[in-house]
Amino acid sequence: MYFNIKSILWNHGFKEKESYKNIYIHLYEAFKKAILNKALGSNIKLPPSRILAKDLDISRSTVLKAYNLLVLEKYVKTVKGSGYYVLSSKDKKIYQKLNSNATTGKYPKLSKRSKAFRKNIYLSSNNSLSKGIAFRPGLPPLDIFPVSKWGGLITNYWRNVRPSELSYSNTIGLECLRKNISTYLKVYRNINCNADQIIITSGSLHSLYLISNSLINKGDEVVIENPTYPRAYDLLNSLNAKIEPTAIDEEGICIAKTTSKNPKFIYTTPSNQYPLGIKMSLNRRCELLEWAREKNAFIIEDDYNHEFSNWENPISSVYSLNNEERVIYLGTFNKLLHPSLRLGYMIVPYYLIDTVKAIYEQSSRFVPPSTQKTMSQFIEKDYLNKHLRNVIAVSKERKEIFTTHFDNFFEGQIQLDNSNTGLHLIGKVKNNHSDELLSETLSQNNIIAHPLSNYFVGSQKQNGLVMGYCSVNNKVIKENIYKMYKVYSDSQKNIPL
């Protein structure tokens, strides 16, 4: 890779040629400092001697002398027919010099907000692609995504894009997509809303971030389900909200048990409680709306999994039951299509639109128009409806295969709860076995299963594994469950009876 290296050399002590003799020594020293300070990283190709000599207005022989000295000192290597390259820091001599050059100093303290999020690094590292995708919760059947159709739409976008469309886009999203989402929600969720109430985001968590920053001041009360989505809890905690975790029963969140006097909002997942999978009853939804009216609070309805949980036995969204603009509705396409899409949406009361937009413009600004336009066409051409039907059919099949093999291998040692209508299942682990330790051991064997205890707030927790059942194709479900069973069996040997 060729680049203008002149500024890097100047920043590391190389001056104009008139200022000293033995220029090649000073050039060598500047290169050495740049390498040790990692301004020139491993395997970076240095400019050809002729080009560098011209850039620095020195002789080529001077550059070659400096290069040869760097080679001799093992900072640089030569590749025949290609040129000079910075040696990898894995080289013993370079590695030692890099370490000896490192310094440790005192730094400002981290913010409370950053500390609230740091524990998610563990979750993210355990979910990396290198760990595989079986049986990561929240993943749809990625192998059936219509790549060719999506690719055709996005190719068509770039073929016909106008220069003006490459400029800054509308923060709240393209009108064509917002209109198509409005139609989509009317068909699938019986939701009537205007397109100008819809704001396009990168997903449900991004939507919650925007709403929370619009509403919460330090010490404000908010109500959440217990258990709940850990990243949602961490977000609210980082904003110094006073959080009231509220228990779940067979009808959903026990709203009558809340003690908050002046809550700003309640965050809830009524269609498919995350992670327990309980569908909130119609009576409880009505109770929730009445509670919000009495408390003058908002309801944030995260309908992240409605396509699956409401397919056979649909129940009205809380938003569709509301007539006071008290519900903020969150939706996402990341769970239905694929997580790398990074496309979600929310319906907000008119009262909040300008505030949310202002917060949005201070962060990520907008979702790429190419993604928005492609998604709009994907809906308009009925590809989304066809894909949804395909996903549901495949997911049902994989759920049956998963549960059959899981029960055959584990024989009740981990009790599987089949009632969840979303894309994950919960296996109840014996109380003498740490679900966190089991999850970590599974991760080391390229199996992803989240510890259920991590979803609970407070000391009262349940032991279990949260497992996605449709992230891998039918052929490898059995072998991955067997691998999971072997890991579990081996770990049991170390637990006293």
Stockholm file with secondary structure:
# STOCKHOLM 1.0

chainA/1-497         MYFNIKSILWNHGFKEKESYKNIYIHLYEAFKKAILNKALGSNIKLPPSRILAKDLDISRSTVLKAYNLLVLEKYVKTVKGSGYYVLSSKDKKIYQKLNSNATTGKYPKLSKRSKAFRKNIYLSSNNSLSKGIAFRPGLPPLDIFPVSKWGGLITNYWRNVRPSELSYSNTIGLECLRKNISTYLKVYRNINCNADQIIITSGSLHSLYLISNSLINKGDEVVIENPTYPRAYDLLNSLNAKIEPTAIDEEGICIAKTTSKNPKFIYTTPSNQYPLGIKMSLNRRCELLEWAREKNAFIIEDDYNHEFSNWENPISSVYSLNNEERVIYLGTFNKLLHPSLRLGYMIVPYYLIDTVKAIYEQSSRFVPPSTQKTMSQFIEKDYLNKHLRNVIAVSKERKEIFTTHFDNFFEGQIQLDNSNTGLHLIGKVKNNHSDELLSETLSQNNIIAHPLSNYFVGSQKQNGLVMGYCSVNNKVIKENIYKMYKVYSDSQKNIPL
#=GR chainA/1-497 SS CCCCCHHHHHHTTCCCGGGCSCHHHHHHHHHHHHHHTTSSCTTCBCCCHHHHHHHHTSCHHHHHHHHHHHHHTTSEEEETTTEEEECCTTSHHHHHHHHHHCCCCCCCCCCHHHHHHHTHHHHHHHTSGGGCCTTCTTCCCGGGSCHHHHHHHHHHHHHHCCGGGGSCCCTTCCHHHHHHHHHHHHHHHCCCCCGGGEEEESSHHHHHHHHHHHHCCTTCEEEEEESCCHHHHHHHHHTTCEEEEEEEETTEECGGGCCCSSEEEEEECCSSCTTTCCCCCHHHHHHHHHHHHHHTCEEEEECTTHHHHTSSSCCCCHHHHCSSSCEEEEEESTTTTCGGGCCEEEECCHHHHHHHHHHHHTTTCCCCHHHHHHHHHHHHTTHHHHHHHHHHHHHHHHHHHHHHHHHHHHTTSSEEETTCCSSEEEEECCTTSCHHHHHHHHHHTTCCCEEGGGGCCSSCCCCEEEEESSSSCHHHHHHHHHHHHHHHHHHHTTSCC
#=GC SS_cons         CCCCCHHHHHHTTCCCGGGCSCHHHHHHHHHHHHHHTTSSCTTCBCCCHHHHHHHHTSCHHHHHHHHHHHHHTTSEEEETTTEEEECCTTSHHHHHHHHHHCCCCCCCCCCHHHHHHHTHHHHHHHTSGGGCCTTCTTCCCGGGSCHHHHHHHHHHHHHHCCGGGGSCCCTTCCHHHHHHHHHHHHHHHCCCCCGGGEEEESSHHHHHHHHHHHHCCTTCEEEEEESCCHHHHHHHHHTTCEEEEEEEETTEECGGGCCCSSEEEEEECCSSCTTTCCCCCHHHHHHHHHHHHHHTCEEEEECTTHHHHTSSSCCCCHHHHCSSSCEEEEEESTTTTCGGGCCEEEECCHHHHHHHHHHHHTTTCCCCHHHHHHHHHHHHTTHHHHHHHHHHHHHHHHHHHHHHHHHHHHTTSSEEETTCCSSEEEEECCTTSCHHHHHHHHHHTTCCCEEGGGGCCSSCCCCEEEEESSSSCHHHHHHHHHHHHHHHHHHHTTSCC
//
